[in-house]
Amino acid sequence: MSSPSLIRNQTYTLWCVFLVALNLRPALASLGPILETLRNDLNLSHGEAGWLTTLPVLCMGIFSPFAMQLCARFGLKRAVLLSTVLIGSATLLRGLGNFSGLIISSIGTGAGIALLSPLLSIFVKQAYSSRSARVSSWTTSALCFGAGLAAGTSALLSAWLGWPNGLACWSVLAFVAAWLWWRVVPYTEVVSVAQRQTMPWRRARAWLLVFIFGLHSVVFYVLLAWVAPAYIEYGKSAADAGHLLGVFAIMQVVGTMLVSTLPAAQRERRPAILLCSSCMLIGLFGVWKAPLVAPELMMCLLGAGTAGFFSLMLILPLDYSETPSAAGAWTAMMCGGGYVIAAIGPVLAGWLRDHSASYHSVFMLLSLISAVVFVCCFLLAPVSLRSEASRAL
């Protein structure tokens, strides 16, 4: 194959990866702006509504370790295809417009996202090994862009089509991405991972990643689920609250793009991680103490901080692994354990709101969690010292 043709095919493949990654968050982000409307229509408590965002995150934790088995059984290309189609099919069930359909949809989308995230890490490590950190940042940017697109347009789509169809229409994005992935990505570029890679259960570093990633995900998913309802309670209209959530999600793209400019082979990532953590902490403290003072600025800090932190956390398993299958195992363990921790977030936030006077208690809890994350990040030793750090931990 000639050099121009090879470059063109690699570009098409990278765009397919980007389109597939777009589907990792719309099913979750589209709920927040209309959660209050949905809760009133279905006569749900805040705690019950919280389960609609908790179940996907819990399933993301439960099903993530099975990504390696799916890859070994069907090959990487088919595994990515099946996971993307599962997300699309489960999202389509929201068109039923009832609580049972939403619950089944939450489980299905969570399972699909859980499988897809490690599979994309395997593909990036395998197909772009020399620049895996940068490509990983681009795929995370796609994830955040998908979240921002869903958060920013969900209220408008629901007003136009009704909330069941407004939620279900995001399935089109998944089906289109699955079709393009199958048509464009050649088999020769996606080699099946034949061996079963053992999870790094005995590595203290891996458990540290699980803990930090889990606490960070608690913050992220509570914000994704309850920022819009909270600001509606603070006096904003549904459109304005959706706008704030959209700012939060779009600024995530900015955060991940800034991470993508960092050197691909950077040894010490703690300064960038601590900077992102500081943005989260400042933004959460501002929303807790003065939610109506410069809310757009707080959403910018939270969006860029959470996304930059998330992007850097997804790069760390690539740094700490030597092979594509090992990268998938580290990512699966970090995401699996982390999302199980994160699953308590949205429902706990709903329970706190049901048993308190306002959302102030929710943002106070998130501020404390973010402070713990900030302190724990100092334990992440430079990549080149990972073997000594593992023994020390």
C-alpha positions in Angstrom: 0.0 0.0 0.0 1.3 3.4 -0.9 2.2 5.9 1.7 -0.7 8.4 0.9 -3.2 5.5 0.9 -1.8 4.2 4.3 -2.1 7.7 5.8 -5.6 8.1 4.4 -6.7 4.7 5.8 -5.2 5.6 9.2 -7.0 8.9 9.2 -10.3 7.2 8.4 -9.7 4.6 11.2 -8.9 7.4 13.7 -12.2 9.1 12.8 -14.0 5.9 13.3 -12.5 5.6 16.8 -13.6 9.1 17.5 -17.2 8.4 16.4 -17.4 5.2 18.4 -16.0 7.1 21.5 -18.7 9.7 21.1 -21.2 7.1 22.3 -19.6 6.7 25.7 -21.6 9.4 27.5 -24.8 10.7 25.6 -26.9 8.0 27.2 -25.9 9.4 30.6 -25.6 13.1 29.9 -29.0 13.3 28.1 -30.8 12.5 31.3 -29.7 15.3 33.5 -31.4 18.3 31.8 -34.8 16.5 31.8 -34.5 14.5 35.0 -36.8 16.8 36.9 -39.4 16.7 34.1 -39.1 12.9 33.9 -39.3 12.6 37.7 -42.6 14.6 37.8 -44.1 12.8 34.8 -43.4 9.3 36.3 -44.1 10.5 40.0 -40.6 9.5 41.2 -38.7 10.6 44.3 -35.3 12.1 44.0 -33.8 8.8 45.2 -35.7 6.8 42.6 -34.7 9.1 39.9 -31.1 8.8 41.1 -31.2 5.1 40.3 -31.6 5.9 36.6 -28.1 7.4 36.6 -26.7 5.0 39.3 -27.6 1.8 37.5 -25.5 2.6 34.3 -22.5 3.5 36.4 -22.9 0.3 38.6 -23.2 -1.8 35.4 -20.1 0.0 34.0 -18.2 -1.4 37.1 -19.7 -4.9 37.0 -19.3 -5.6 33.3 -16.0 -3.8 32.6 -13.8 -6.9 33.5 -15.7 -9.0 30.9 -14.3 -6.8 28.1 -11.2 -9.0 27.9 -13.2 -12.2 27.6 -15.4 -10.6 24.9 -12.3 -9.6 23.0 -10.7 -13.0 23.3 -13.8 -14.7 22.1 -14.9 -12.5 19.2 -11.8 -10.5 18.3 -11.3 -6.8 18.9 -13.2 -5.5 15.9 -16.3 -7.6 16.5 -16.2 -6.9 20.3 -16.2 -3.1 19.6 -19.1 -3.5 17.2 -21.2 -5.6 19.6 -20.6 -3.1 22.4 -21.6 -0.1 20.3 -24.7 -1.8 19.0 -25.6 -2.7 22.6 -25.4 1.0 23.6 -27.6 1.9 20.6 -30.2 -0.8 21.3 -30.5 0.0 25.0 -30.8 3.7 24.3 -33.6 3.0 21.9 -35.6 1.4 24.7 -36.1 4.8 26.3 -38.6 5.5 23.7 -41.1 3.3 25.6 -41.5 6.2 28.0 -42.0 4.1 31.2 -39.9 3.4 34.3 -39.3 -0.2 33.4 -38.0 0.7 30.0 -35.7 3.3 31.5 -34.3 0.8 34.1 -33.6 -1.9 31.4 -32.1 0.9 29.2 -29.9 2.0 32.1 -28.5 -1.5 32.6 -27.9 -2.1 28.9 -26.2 1.2 28.2 -24.0 0.7 31.3 -23.0 -2.7 30.1 -22.2 -1.5 26.6 -20.1 1.5 27.9 -18.3 -0.8 30.4 -17.2 -3.2 27.6 -16.4 -0.4 25.1 -14.0 1.6 27.2 -11.3 -1.1 27.8 -11.7 -2.3 24.2 -10.9 1.2 22.9 -7.8 1.3 25.2 -6.6 -2.0 23.7 -7.1 -0.7 20.2 -5.4 2.6 20.9 -2.4 0.8 22.5 -2.2 -1.6 19.6 -2.8 0.6 16.6 -1.1 3.8 17.9 1.5 2.4 20.3 4.0 5.2 19.7 1.4 8.0 20.4 -1.1 6.1 22.5 -1.3 8.8 25.2 -2.1 11.5 22.7 -4.7 9.4 20.8 -6.2 8.4 24.2 -6.7 12.1 24.9 -8.4 12.6 21.6 -10.8 9.7 22.3 -11.5 11.2 25.7 -12.2 14.5 23.9 -14.7 12.6 21.8 -16.3 11.2 24.9 -16.6 14.7 26.4 -17.9 16.2 23.2 -20.6 13.5 23.1 -21.5 14.4 26.7 -21.6 18.1 25.9 -23.7 17.6 22.8 -26.2 15.5 24.7 -26.4 17.8 27.7 -26.7 20.9 25.6 -29.5 19.6 23.3 -31.4 17.1 25.4 -33.9 19.6 26.8 -34.6 21.0 23.3 -35.0 17.6 21.7 -37.3 16.5 24.5 -39.4 19.7 24.1 -39.7 19.1 20.4 -40.1 15.3 20.3 -41.3 14.5 23.9 -38.8 13.2 26.4 -39.1 9.5 25.4 -38.2 10.1 21.8 -35.8 12.9 22.8 -33.8 10.3 24.8 -34.2 7.5 22.3 -32.9 9.5 19.3 -29.3 9.2 20.6 -29.4 5.6 19.5 -28.9 6.8 15.9 -25.4 8.0 16.8 -24.5 4.6 18.1 -25.8 2.7 15.1 -24.1 5.1 12.6 -20.8 4.7 14.5 -21.1 0.9 14.6 -21.8 0.8 10.8 -18.8 3.0 10.0 -16.6 1.0 12.3 -17.5 -2.3 10.6 -17.1 -0.8 7.1 -13.9 1.2 7.6 -11.7 -0.5 10.1 -9.9 -3.3 8.3 -9.3 -6.7 9.9 -5.5 -6.4 9.3 -5.4 -3.4 11.8 -7.3 -5.1 14.6 -5.7 -8.3 15.7 -7.5 -10.4 18.2 -6.1 -10.5 21.7 -5.8 -14.3 22.0 -4.3 -14.5 25.5 -6.2 -14.0 28.7 -4.5 -11.1 30.5 -4.7 -11.4 34.3 -6.0 -8.3 36.1 -3.3 -6.7 38.2 -5.0 -7.6 41.5 -1.8 -7.8 43.5 -0.5 -4.4 42.4 -0.9 -1.8 45.0 -0.6 0.9 42.3 -3.6 -0.6 40.5 -5.7 -0.4 43.6 -4.7 3.2 44.2 -5.9 4.0 40.6 -9.2 2.3 41.4 -9.7 4.3 44.6 -8.8 7.7 43.0 -10.7 7.0 39.8 -13.7 5.8 41.8 -13.9 9.0 44.0 -13.4 11.2 41.0 -16.2 9.4 39.2 -18.5 9.9 42.2 -18.0 13.6 41.7 -18.5 13.5 37.9 -21.6 11.4 37.9 -23.3 13.3 40.6 -22.7 16.5 38.7 -23.9 15.0 35.5 -27.1 13.8 37.1 -28.0 16.7 39.5 -26.4 19.9 38.4 -29.4 20.8 36.2 -32.1 19.9 38.8 -30.1 21.7 41.5 -30.0 24.9 39.5 -33.7 24.6 38.7 -34.3 24.5 42.4 -32.0 27.6 42.9 -34.3 29.5 40.6 -33.0 28.9 37.1 -35.3 27.9 34.2 -35.0 24.4 32.7 -33.3 25.9 29.6 -30.8 27.9 31.7 -30.0 24.9 33.9 -29.5 22.8 30.7 -27.2 25.6 29.4 -25.1 25.4 32.6 -24.8 21.6 32.2 -23.9 22.2 28.6 -21.1 24.6 29.6 -19.9 22.0 32.0 -19.8 19.3 29.3 -18.4 21.4 26.6 -15.5 22.6 28.8 -14.7 19.0 29.3 -13.6 19.0 25.6 -11.3 21.9 26.4 -9.8 20.0 29.3 -9.1 16.9 27.3 -7.7 18.9 24.4 -5.3 20.6 26.8 -4.2 17.2 28.1 -3.6 16.1 24.5 -1.0 18.9 24.1 1.2 17.4 26.9 4.3 15.3 25.8 3.2 11.8 24.9 6.1 10.2 26.9 5.9 12.5 29.9 7.3 10.8 33.0 5.8 12.9 35.7 2.0 13.6 35.4 1.3 14.7 38.9 1.5 18.5 38.3 -1.2 18.2 35.6 -3.3 15.9 37.7 -3.1 18.2 40.7 -4.0 21.2 38.6 -7.1 19.5 37.3 -8.0 18.4 40.9 -7.6 22.0 42.1 -10.0 23.2 39.5 -12.5 20.6 40.6 -12.1 21.6 44.3 -12.5 25.4 43.6 -15.5 24.9 41.4 -17.3 22.6 43.9 -16.6 24.9 46.8 -18.0 27.8 44.8 -21.2 25.9 44.0 -21.5 24.8 47.6 -21.1 28.2 49.2 -22.5 30.6 46.5 -24.3 28.7 43.7 -25.6 31.8 42.0 -22.3 33.7 41.9 -20.7 33.3 38.5 -22.2 29.8 37.9 -20.8 29.8 34.3 -17.3 30.2 35.7 -17.8 27.4 38.2 -19.1 25.1 35.4 -16.0 26.0 33.4 -13.7 25.1 36.2 -15.6 21.9 36.9 -15.9 20.9 33.3 -12.2 21.4 32.4 -11.0 20.0 35.8 -13.1 16.8 35.7 -12.4 16.0 32.1 -8.7 16.8 32.3 -8.4 14.6 35.4 -10.4 11.8 33.7 -8.2 12.0 30.6 -5.0 11.7 32.6 -6.4 8.8 34.6 -7.1 6.9 31.3 -3.6 7.6 30.2 -2.0 6.1 33.4 -2.9 2.5 32.6 -1.3 2.9 29.2 1.8 4.3 30.9 2.0 1.4 33.4 1.5 -1.4 30.8 3.8 -2.9 28.2 1.3 -4.6 25.9 -2.2 -3.9 24.4 -3.7 -6.7 26.5 -2.1 -5.5 29.7 -3.4 -2.0 28.9 -6.9 -3.4 28.6 -6.5 -5.3 31.9 -5.3 -2.2 33.8 -8.1 -0.1 32.3 -10.7 -2.8 33.0 -9.7 -3.1 36.6 -9.5 0.7 37.2 -12.8 1.3 35.4 -14.5 -1.7 36.9 -13.6 -1.0 40.5 -13.9 2.7 40.1 -17.4 2.6 38.6 -18.6 0.3 41.4 -17.5 3.0 43.9 -19.0 5.7 41.7 -22.4 4.0 41.5 -23.2 5.1 45.0 -22.9 8.8 44.0 -26.1 9.7 42.1 -28.5 7.7 44.4 -26.7 9.0 47.5 -27.1 12.5 46.2 -30.8 11.9 45.6 -31.2 10.5 49.1 -29.4 13.5 50.6 -31.7 15.8 48.7 -34.8 13.9 49.9 -33.6 14.2 53.5 -32.3 17.8 53.6 -33.6 21.3 52.8 -31.6 21.8 49.6 -28.8 20.6 47.4 -26.2 22.4 49.6 -25.5 19.1 51.5 -24.8 17.4 48.2 -22.2 19.9 47.1 -20.7 20.0 50.5 -20.1 16.2 50.2 -18.7 16.5 46.8 -16.2 19.2 48.0 -15.0 16.8 50.8 -14.6 14.0 48.3 -12.7 16.2 45.9 -10.3 17.2 48.8 -9.6 13.5 49.4 -8.8 13.0 45.7 -6.4 16.0 45.7 -4.4 14.5 48.7 -4.4 11.0 47.2 -2.9 12.2 43.9 0.4 13.0 45.6 0.9 9.2 45.9 1.1 8.8 42.1 4.8 8.4 41.6 6.5 9.2 38.2 6.0 6.5 35.6 9.7 5.5 35.4 9.6 4.7 39.1 6.5 2.6 39.0 8.3 -0.7 40.1 9.8 1.0 43.1 6.5 2.8 43.9 4.6 -0.5 43.7 6.8 -2.0 46.3 6.7 1.1 48.4 2.9 1.2 48.3 
